[in-house]
Amino acid sequence: MTRVWKWNRPVTVREVLEDLQRERSIAYTTVMTVLDNLHQKGWVRREAEGRAYRYEAVSTRAAYAAALMNDAWSQSDNPAAALVAFFGMMSEEQRQALRDAVRIVQGPEETREASEARRQEPVEARQEENPGAPEGTGGR
């Protein structure tokens, strides 16, 4: 998949083979089998071109990574704890990327609305959320 994503266009087995052979010895049939397996799993689509196929990624590398993370997360018996553990493994740069991604998903309107609603909420209501927190913070 790395080669298919790298070129961002339909590729032949021969092209992938020649690129891989710069790094190691590998057989044409091995590359063909891997691309066929990726096609069977739905990660690439293929179109006949003469006696060969051209393979193209069905989704982006980012979408693939997201699907892997979602699959791993959905298998947890405690998704919240899994997320906390995952976030704990992140570098500060990764946590910033996560914050940026959340802002993008929420959109500017939703973020402003949530902020404004929080500011307008009475102090007493915030204090009820977290009674042990200093006054006016609501535990945040």
C-alpha positions as CSV (number, residue, x, y, z in Angstrom):
1,M,0.0,0.0,0.0
2,T,2.9,2.4,0.7
3,R,3.9,2.3,-2.9
4,V,0.3,2.8,-4.2
5,W,-0.2,5.8,-1.8
6,K,3.2,7.2,-2.7
7,W,2.4,7.6,-6.4
8,N,-1.2,8.6,-5.8
9,R,-2.2,7.1,-9.2
10,P,-3.0,3.7,-10.7
11,V,0.1,1.5,-10.7
12,T,1.0,-1.8,-12.3
13,V,2.6,-4.8,-10.6
14,R,5.7,-4.2,-12.7
15,E,6.0,-0.6,-11.4
16,V,5.7,-1.7,-7.8
17,L,8.1,-4.6,-8.4
18,E,10.8,-2.3,-9.9
19,D,10.5,0.1,-7.0
20,L,10.7,-2.6,-4.4
21,Q,13.7,-4.2,-6.1
22,R,15.8,-1.1,-5.4
23,E,15.7,-2.1,-1.8
24,R,15.5,-5.9,-1.9
25,S,15.1,-9.0,-4.0
26,I,11.4,-9.8,-4.5
27,A,9.5,-11.9,-7.0
28,Y,6.9,-10.6,-9.5
29,T,4.4,-13.2,-8.2
30,T,4.8,-12.0,-4.6
31,V,3.9,-8.4,-5.6
32,M,1.1,-9.6,-7.7
33,T,-0.3,-11.8,-4.9
34,V,-0.1,-8.9,-2.4
35,L,-1.9,-6.5,-4.7
36,D,-4.5,-9.2,-5.4
37,N,-5.0,-9.7,-1.7
38,L,-5.4,-5.9,-1.2
39,H,-8.0,-5.9,-4.0
40,Q,-9.9,-8.8,-2.4
41,K,-9.9,-6.9,1.0
42,G,-11.2,-3.8,-0.7
43,W,-8.2,-1.6,-0.2
44,V,-7.4,-1.2,-3.9
45,R,-9.5,-1.2,-7.0
46,R,-8.1,-2.5,-10.3
47,E,-8.8,-1.9,-13.9
48,A,-7.6,-4.2,-16.7
49,E,-5.0,-2.7,-19.1
50,G,-4.1,-5.1,-21.7
51,R,-2.9,-8.3,-20.0
52,A,-2.2,-6.6,-16.7
53,Y,-4.1,-4.6,-14.1
54,R,-3.6,-1.1,-12.8
55,Y,-4.2,-0.8,-9.1
56,E,-5.4,2.3,-7.3
57,A,-6.0,3.0,-3.6
58,V,-9.6,3.1,-2.6
59,S,-8.9,5.4,0.3
60,T,-6.1,7.6,1.6
61,R,-3.4,6.5,4.0
62,A,-5.0,8.7,6.7
63,A,-8.3,6.9,6.2
64,Y,-6.5,3.6,6.5
65,A,-4.8,4.6,9.7
66,A,-8.2,5.9,11.1
67,A,-9.8,2.6,10.3
68,L,-7.1,0.7,12.1
69,M,-7.4,2.9,15.2
70,N,-11.2,2.6,15.1
71,D,-11.0,-1.2,14.8
72,A,-8.5,-1.4,17.8
73,W,-10.6,1.0,19.8
74,S,-13.9,-0.8,19.1
75,Q,-12.4,-4.1,20.4
76,S,-11.8,-2.6,23.9
77,D,-14.1,-3.5,26.7
78,N,-13.5,0.0,28.1
79,P,-13.2,2.5,25.2
80,A,-12.7,5.5,27.5
81,A,-9.8,3.8,29.4
82,A,-8.3,2.8,26.0
83,L,-8.4,6.4,24.8
84,V,-6.9,7.6,28.1
85,A,-4.1,5.1,27.7
86,F,-3.6,6.0,24.0
87,F,-3.5,9.7,24.8
88,G,-0.9,9.0,27.5
89,M,1.4,7.5,25.0
90,M,1.3,10.5,22.7
91,S,4.0,13.1,22.5
92,E,3.1,16.8,23.0
93,E,3.2,17.2,19.2
94,Q,0.7,14.4,18.7
95,R,-1.6,15.8,21.4
96,Q,-1.5,19.1,19.7
97,A,-2.4,17.4,16.4
98,L,-5.3,15.7,18.2
99,R,-6.5,19.1,19.5
100,D,-6.3,20.5,16.0
101,A,-8.2,17.6,14.6
102,V,-11.0,17.9,17.2
103,R,-11.3,21.7,16.4
104,I,-11.6,20.8,12.7
105,V,-14.3,18.1,13.3
106,Q,-16.2,20.4,15.6
107,G,-16.0,23.3,13.2
108,P,-15.6,27.0,14.2
109,E,-19.3,27.6,14.9
110,E,-19.7,24.6,17.3
111,T,-16.5,25.5,19.1
112,R,-17.6,29.2,19.6
113,E,-21.1,28.1,20.7
114,A,-19.8,25.7,23.3
115,S,-17.4,28.3,24.6
116,E,-20.0,30.9,24.8
117,A,-22.5,28.6,26.5
118,R,-19.9,27.7,29.1
119,R,-19.1,31.3,29.8
120,Q,-22.8,32.1,30.3
121,E,-23.5,29.2,32.6
122,P,-24.1,30.3,36.2
123,V,-21.1,29.6,38.5
124,E,-23.4,27.6,40.8
125,A,-24.2,25.1,38.0
126,R,-20.6,24.6,37.3
127,Q,-19.9,24.2,41.0
128,E,-22.5,21.4,41.1
129,E,-20.6,19.5,38.4
130,N,-17.6,19.3,40.6
131,P,-18.2,20.3,44.2
132,G,-14.6,20.0,45.2
133,A,-13.3,22.4,42.6
134,P,-12.3,26.0,43.5
135,E,-15.3,28.4,43.1
136,G,-15.9,29.6,39.6
137,T,-13.9,26.9,37.9
138,G,-16.4,24.1,37.7
139,G,-13.5,21.7,38.1
140,R,-11.8,22.9,34.9
